[in-house]
Amino acid sequence: MTTPSATTTAPKRTALYDRHVASGAKIIDFGGWAMPVQYSGILDEHKAVRTAAGMFDVSHMGEVLFKGPRAREAIQKLVTNDVYKLQDGQAMYTVACRPHGGIVDDLIVYRQAEDDFLIVVNAGNIAKDVAWFHEQADPICEVIDASDSLSLLAVQGPRAVALVQSLSKQPLAELKSFHHARAEVAGFPVAVARTGYTGEDGFEILIVNLNAARLWD
């Protein structure tokens, strides 16, 4: 008698997966995603980001839109920081909590307009976060999971701002930390935020999947 083997789900791939393979990246399963963990080597790449600039595919992160006249009210219920302090084009790092105080996820809230917010959540928590957002906010505003249609690129390091600015006519270098704007970079319409998790200055660039690989190039 044979026992059927357990079925395994193949890791999801970002729109940049083929670019990583072509560049010789070491691919690993990271939170259910096939992601590049290194190219030439961890120390070499760490030094590059600290002294020049590095580019990261963080498209496995989740993007959730909150839309409607009460969108801000809905997000205020979800997170610990005061969303009412945000102006158009500003962002804040915060956490979403359950009523008893347990943390659902850490995230960044971007105010695009008074009735239009974007929340970027961690890759391994997308399903859990979106379910919680719907449960708490559906009666108040529209909640849209846009994760599968968008890619997120991070360009980080001392030379990152100058590099991205060289590809855009908008004054992106003037963006302050935790501010964001719509712009064109390398001819593609994107959202650019002066945010990131490396500890270095730089940008995170949100773009539709269709254009992600060409922007990466």
N, C-alpha and C positions, 0 to 999 in steps of 0.2 A: 504494500500500500504506500503510495506516495502522497506527500503533503504539498499542496500548492504553495509555491513561493509567494511571499508577500510582494505586492505590486509597489513599485517605487515611482514617484513622480519626478520627472526630469526637471532640473533647475530652470527657472525662467531666464530669458536672455534679454538684455537691453538692446536698444537700437544700434548700439556701438559694439556689440559682441564680435562681429566679423573684423572690425578694426583692431580689437585687442588680440585676436588670434593671429592676424596678419603681422602684428608687431612683435610676436613671439612672447606674449604675456603668459605667465603661469596662471591658469584659471582654477578657481576653487568654488565650492558650494558655500555661499555666504548667505545665510538666512533664506535659503530657497532660491537664490539667484546665482547664476554662473558669472562670477566677477573676477577681474584681474587682481591678483594680490601683489604681483610685482612684475617688472620687465627686466631691467638689467641687474637689479639687486636692491634690497631694502636700504642699506647704508648709502649707496650711491643716490637713490631716489630721495631719501630723507635730506641729504646734503643739497640736492638740487632745489628742493622746495624752500630750504632755509636760506639759501644764498642767491637763488635766481627765481625760477618759477616752475611749477608742476601743474599738470592738468589731470583732473580726476573725473571719472564717470561715476556720478552718484545718482544715476537714473533709477536705481532700485528704490530710492526714497519715494514716499507717497505724497501726492498733491490733492488736497481737498478744497473745493470752493464753497464758500458760504455766500449766498446771494439773497437780496431782498432788503426792505426797509428796516427789518429787525435783525439783520445779520450780526451786527455788533452786540446786540443784547444776547443773542444766542451764544456767541463765543465767550462773552463775559461770564456766563454760567459755567463754562467748561474749564477755564484756565485760572491760574492763581494771580496773574498780573492784571493790572487795570488796562483793559483794551480801550477804554474811553480816552486814554491819553494819546493814542495813536492818531496821527494826521495822515492824509493821503501821502503815499510814498514812504511811509515809515514801517519798521518791523520791530518785533520784540521776541526774544527768546523766553520761553516759559514752560510750564508743565500743565497738562490736563489731569485733573483729579476726579476721583469718585466722591460721593457725598461724605463718606467716612474719612477721607483724606488720602486713600491709597492712590498712587500715581498710575495713570493710564499710559502716559508717554511724555517724553520731553519733545518739544516742537518749536517751530518758529511761525509766528503769525504775521502776515503781510497785509496791510491795509491798502487796497488798490483804489477804493472809493468808499464813500459812506455806506453804500449798500453792496459792496463787493470786496470780500476778503479771501485770502489764500492761506491755507495752513499746510506746511510741509512736515510730514511725520516720518518716523523711522521705518525702514523697509520691512522688518520682521513683524511690525505691529499694524500694518495697513488694514487688514481685515478687522482686527479687534477695534482699532481706532474708529474706522468708518462706521462700524456697527454701533459703537457708543455715541458717536456724533449724531447719527440718525435717530437713535433712541431719545437723545436729549434735545435735539434741535429741530427735528422735523415739524413739530407744531408751530415753530417760530419763523423759520426761513427755509430756503431751498439748500440742500446739501448735495454736492456733486462730487463723486470720486473721479478725478481726472487722471489718476496715476498711470493708466495704460496708454494714454495718448501723448504724454509729455516726457521729455528727457531733461536731465539736469546735469550740467557740466560745471565743475569748480576749477577756476584758475587761481592758484594761490602761490604767494611768495613775494619777495621784495620787488621783483620786476613784473609782477602779474598785472598791476594796474596800467603800466605803460604799454604792455603787450596788447591788452584788450582795447585800450584807448586808440592804439594805432590802427585798429580794424573798424573804428566807428567815428562818425562825424559828430555824434552827440557828445557833450562834455562829461563823459562817464567818470573821469578822474576827479570831478568835483563832487561826486556823490559821497556823502558822509557815511560813517559806519552805521549799519542797520538802516540804511535807506535804499530805495530801489526805484527803478524807472523803466518805462518802455523805450526801446531803442532798436537800432539796426546794428548788428555786428557782422562783419564780413558779408554784408548785403542781406542778411536774414533778419526778419522781425523776431525779437526776443524780449524777455524781461530780464533785467540785470539787477542784481542785489549785491550790496557791499557786505556780504555775510560769508561765513565759512567756519569750518571746525578744525583747521590746522594750527591756529594760533598765529598765522601769518596774515598779512593784508591780502586782499584779492576780491574776486567776484564769484558769485554763483549765477549761472546763466540758464534760464528756463526756455526751452524751445520745443516745438512740435517734433514728434519722432521722425517725420518725413525728412526734415532738414538737419537732424542731429549729426549724422555722419559727415556731411559736407562741412558743417561748422567745425567739427572736431578736426578735420583735415586742415 
